[in-house]
């Protein structure tokens, strides 16, 4: 079967590109011919431009001036980081032109997701393409897989929009239980909760592409999306006990002041390698948590006390690892080892329902096309 994936593949974010790659590789492993539609909306691209003079709405001129100076000072770093991500996207992903307006596309099915493709803040409203509402998808199987958004409630307009657009989808799989609860009243179609594609495929997909860092000493890795002020305090405490360095992989905030222990331009492959070879990981990131689990690394996920905590908290609870989700204010006396066998068993159970969701969704399409 020919399958087109539509997701946020072009965002220069480690979790985003690796989830897109993971879903591609999983569907290929099931015998399908897979392409990622190379759809690059401006609302995504503008976040990762190497340089821009565009002024943010409502930003003061002083803030604008400081941002321009910062971008000039970090220009060489931004270029290197951009190239690292762009190379991964163009070389690791099977890209195809996003032909939305053709009468009959070459695909038998479309898969929408994973990632926050239904987030009205990111999409500056909603993007109907991520609901399968375009000409080329008509008559094809349309499947949402691990679609997500960050809202916990909807206004009247959003309720109406979802009620209309969910009808375009044949199968609906979302990433969070809270989103399922939010959307269930708006459609007569069943909604399943499925796991992120990176968890779906496991380390066997990422091991071959992970690039080991060229470091002689052991290191504790820090990777944060939203910052927890206690992250480095905890990392240095652990590093001291293990006679290790503290190394940070930067998520997005770039600094013209360089340091061998502050990695600002890691490619997605190098990002994987840094987690795989760390002696300990401190993270506030959902995907930082995911890859720590997949590579069987000792880790702590720090709370940031916002809605961003929900995904990591839910995952760790399902894996029996809630004791690794801490706020960092009271430093643990003991750094727990992971019961790999127990975690693997729980993860296998989580995968079963997601395998089943995709298999049944695509099997229905096969029967339909016979």
C-alpha positions in Angstrom: 0.0 0.0 0.0 1.2 3.5 -0.8 0.9 5.8 2.3 1.5 9.5 2.6 2.4 11.0 6.0 1.5 14.6 6.8 3.2 15.9 10.0 5.5 18.7 11.2 8.5 17.0 9.7 10.3 20.3 8.8 10.5 21.8 12.3 14.1 21.9 13.5 13.2 20.2 16.8 14.7 16.9 17.8 11.5 15.3 18.9 9.6 16.5 15.9 11.9 15.2 13.2 12.6 11.9 15.0 8.9 11.1 15.5 8.3 11.7 11.7 11.3 9.4 10.9 10.0 6.8 13.3 6.5 6.6 11.8 8.0 6.4 8.3 10.3 3.5 9.4 7.5 1.7 11.2 5.2 1.8 8.2 8.0 0.7 5.9 8.7 -2.2 8.2 5.1 -3.4 7.7 5.7 -3.6 3.9 4.2 -0.3 2.8 5.6 2.2 0.4 5.8 5.4 2.4 6.4 9.1 1.7 6.3 12.1 3.9 4.5 15.0 2.2 7.0 17.8 2.0 4.5 20.4 3.3 6.4 23.4 4.8 3.9 26.0 6.1 5.2 29.4 6.9 3.9 29.2 10.5 6.5 26.4 11.0 9.3 27.7 8.8 9.5 31.2 10.4 10.3 29.7 13.8 13.6 28.2 12.5 14.8 30.8 9.9 18.5 31.4 10.1 18.0 35.1 10.2 14.9 37.4 10.0 14.3 41.1 10.5 10.6 40.5 11.1 9.3 42.2 14.3 7.1 40.2 16.6 3.6 41.6 17.0 3.3 43.7 20.2 7.1 43.4 20.9 8.7 46.7 22.0 11.4 48.2 19.8 14.0 47.6 22.6 13.1 43.8 22.6 13.2 43.8 18.8 16.6 45.5 18.7 18.0 43.0 21.2 16.7 40.1 19.2 18.3 41.3 16.0 21.7 41.8 17.8 21.4 38.3 19.3 20.6 36.8 15.9 23.6 38.5 14.3 25.9 37.3 17.1 24.7 33.7 16.7 24.5 33.7 12.9 27.2 31.2 12.3 25.8 28.9 14.9 22.3 29.2 13.4 23.7 28.3 10.0 25.4 25.2 11.3 22.4 24.1 13.3 20.1 24.7 10.3 22.3 22.6 8.1 22.3 19.7 10.6 18.5 19.5 10.7 18.0 20.1 7.0 20.5 17.4 6.1 18.6 14.9 8.3 15.2 15.9 6.7 16.4 15.6 3.1 18.6 12.5 3.5 16.7 10.4 6.1 13.1 11.1 5.0 11.3 9.8 1.9 9.9 13.1 0.8 7.3 13.7 -1.9 5.6 16.9 -3.3 2.5 17.8 -1.3 -0.1 17.6 -4.1 -3.2 18.6 -2.3 -5.4 19.7 -5.2 -5.0 16.8 -7.6 -8.2 14.9 -8.5 -6.7 11.5 -7.6 -3.5 11.1 -5.7 -1.1 8.2 -5.9 -1.6 7.3 -2.3 -4.0 4.7 -1.0 -4.0 6.2 2.5 -2.9 9.2 4.4 -1.7 9.3 8.0 -1.9 12.6 9.8 0.5 13.0 12.8 2.2 12.5 15.2 3.0 15.8 17.0 0.8 18.9 17.8 -0.7 19.1 14.3 -4.0 20.2 15.9 -2.6 23.0 18.1 -4.3 26.3 17.2 -1.4 28.3 18.7 1.3 26.7 16.5 -0.9 26.6 13.4 -2.1 30.2 13.9 -5.7 28.9 14.0 -6.2 25.5 12.4 -4.8 23.9 9.3 -7.5 21.9 7.5 -4.9 19.8 5.7 -4.0 18.0 9.0 -7.6 16.9 9.2 -7.5 15.4 5.7 -9.7 18.1 4.3 -8.2 18.5 0.8 -9.1 17.3 -2.7 -6.4 14.6 -3.1 -7.5 12.8 0.1 -11.1 12.4 -1.0 -12.0 8.7 -1.4 -8.7 7.7 0.4 -8.4 6.2 3.9 -7.6 9.1 6.3 -6.0 8.2 9.6 -4.9 10.4 12.5 -2.1 8.8 14.4 -1.0 10.3 17.8 -2.3 13.7 16.8 -2.0 16.2 19.6 -2.7 19.7 20.9 -2.0 21.5 24.1 -5.4 22.9 25.0 -7.5 21.5 27.9 -10.7 23.3 26.9 -12.2 24.6 23.6 -14.1 27.8 22.8 -17.3 27.7 20.8 -15.5 28.2 17.5 -13.0 25.4 18.2 -15.8 23.0 19.2 -17.6 23.7 15.9 -14.4 23.3 13.9 -13.5 20.0 15.4 -17.1 18.7 15.1 -16.9 19.4 11.3 -13.3 18.4 10.6 -13.2 15.2 12.5 -15.8 13.9 10.1 -13.2 13.8 7.3 -11.2 11.2 9.2 -11.9 7.5 9.0 -9.8 6.5 12.1 -8.8 8.8 14.9 -5.8 8.1 17.2 -4.6 10.8 19.6 -1.6 10.9 21.9 -3.2 12.0 25.2 -6.1 10.6 27.2 -7.1 14.2 28.0 -7.4 15.0 24.2 -9.6 11.9 23.7 -11.9 13.1 26.6 -12.0 16.5 25.0 -12.9 15.3 21.5 -15.1 12.3 22.2 -18.3 14.4 22.6 -17.7 16.0 19.2 -17.8 12.9 17.0 -19.6 9.6 16.7 -16.3 7.9 15.7 -14.3 6.0 18.2 -11.1 7.7 19.4 -8.1 5.6 20.5 -5.1 6.7 22.6 -1.9 5.6 20.9 1.8 6.0 21.7 4.3 8.4 20.1 6.0 6.9 17.0 9.4 7.0 18.7 8.0 4.5 21.3 6.3 2.5 18.6 9.6 1.6 16.9 12.0 1.4 19.8 15.8 1.6 20.0 16.4 -0.8 17.1 15.4 1.9 14.6 17.5 4.6 16.3 20.7 2.6 17.2 21.9 2.4 13.6 21.8 6.2 13.1 23.0 7.3 16.5 26.4 9.0 16.3 28.5 8.6 19.4 30.1 11.8 20.7 33.9 12.1 20.7 34.4 12.4 24.4 36.9 10.7 26.6 35.2 11.3 30.0 31.9 10.2 31.3 29.1 12.8 31.2 25.7 13.7 32.7 23.5 15.0 29.9 21.1 17.9 30.4 18.4 18.5 27.8 15.6 21.0 28.5 12.7 22.4 26.4 11.1 24.4 29.2 13.7 25.2 31.9 13.8 24.0 35.4 16.1 26.1 37.5 17.3 23.1 39.5 18.4 21.0 36.5 22.1 21.9 36.6 22.3 21.7 40.4 21.1 18.1 40.2 23.3 17.3 37.2 26.4 18.6 38.9 25.6 16.7 42.1 25.3 13.4 40.1 28.4 14.2 38.0 30.5 14.8 41.1 29.5 11.4 42.5 30.2 9.7 39.2 33.4 11.6 38.4 31.8 12.9 35.2 31.4 16.1 33.3 28.1 17.9 32.8 27.1 18.4 29.1 24.1 20.3 27.8 22.4 19.9 24.5 20.6 23.1 23.6 17.0 22.8 22.5 16.6 26.3 20.9 18.1 29.2 22.9 21.4 29.9 21.2 24.4 31.7 22.7 27.3 33.3 20.9 29.5 32.2 23.8 30.6 28.7 22.9 31.8 25.9 25.2 32.8 22.3 24.6 30.2 21.2 27.1 27.4 23.2 25.6 26.3 21.6 22.4 24.3 24.0 20.2 24.5 22.4 16.7 24.0 18.7 17.3 22.3 16.9 14.4 19.4 14.6 15.2 21.8 11.6 14.9 24.2 13.3 17.3 21.4 14.1 19.7 20.6 10.4 19.8 24.2 9.5 20.4 24.6 11.9 23.3 21.6 10.3 25.1 22.7 6.8 24.2 26.2 7.2 25.6 25.4 9.4 28.7 26.0 8.0 32.1 22.9 9.9 33.3 20.3 12.1 31.8 18.5 15.1 33.3 15.6 16.4 31.1 12.4 18.4 31.0 11.6 17.1 27.6 9.0 14.4 26.6 11.3 13.0 23.9 14.3 13.4 26.2 12.4 11.1 28.5 11.4 8.7 25.7 15.0 8.2 24.4 16.3 7.8 28.0 13.9 4.9 28.3 14.6 3.4 24.9 18.4 3.5 25.5 17.9 2.2 29.0 19.7 5.2 30.6 19.3 6.2 34.3 17.5 9.5 34.2 15.3 12.1 36.0 12.6 14.1 34.2 12.1 17.4 35.9 8.7 19.1 36.3 8.2 22.5 34.8 4.8 23.0 36.5 2.8 23.7 33.3 0.7 21.7 30.9 3.9 20.5 29.3 4.3 18.1 32.2 1.3 16.0 31.3 2.8 13.9 28.5 5.9 12.9 30.5 3.9 12.2 33.6 1.4 10.0 31.7 4.2 8.1 30.0 6.2 7.5 33.2 3.2 6.4 35.1 2.3 3.8 32.4 5.9 2.5 32.5 6.0 2.3 36.3 8.6 5.0 36.5 6.7 7.8 38.2 9.5 8.0 40.8 11.7 9.5 38.1 9.4 12.5 37.7 10.6 15.1 40.2 10.6 18.8 40.7 14.3 19.0 41.6 13.8 21.1 44.8 14.6 18.1 47.0 17.6 16.3 45.5 17.2 12.5 45.7 19.4 10.7 48.1 19.6 7.7 45.8 19.7 7.5 42.1 17.5 4.6 41.1 18.4 1.9 38.6 15.8 1.0 36.0 14.2 -2.5 36.1 14.7 -2.9 32.3 12.8 -6.2 32.1 9.7 -4.7 33.8 9.8 -1.5 31.7 10.2 -3.5 28.5 7.2 -5.6 29.4 5.0 -2.5 30.1 6.2 -0.8 26.9 5.4 -4.0 24.9 1.9 -3.8 26.2 1.6 -0.2 25.2 2.7 -1.0 21.7 0.2 -3.8 21.2 -2.8 -1.4 21.1 -1.0 1.1 18.9 0.0 -1.7 16.5 -3.5 -2.9 16.5 -4.9 0.5 15.8 -2.7 1.0 12.7 -3.1 -2.5 11.5 -6.9 -2.5 11.6 -7.0 1.0 10.1 -4.8 0.0 7.1 -6.4 -3.5 6.8 -9.7 -1.9 6.3 -8.2 0.1 3.5 -6.8 -3.0 1.8 -10.2 -4.6 1.9 -11.8 -1.5 0.5 -9.3 -1.3 -2.4 -9.7 -5.0 -3.5 
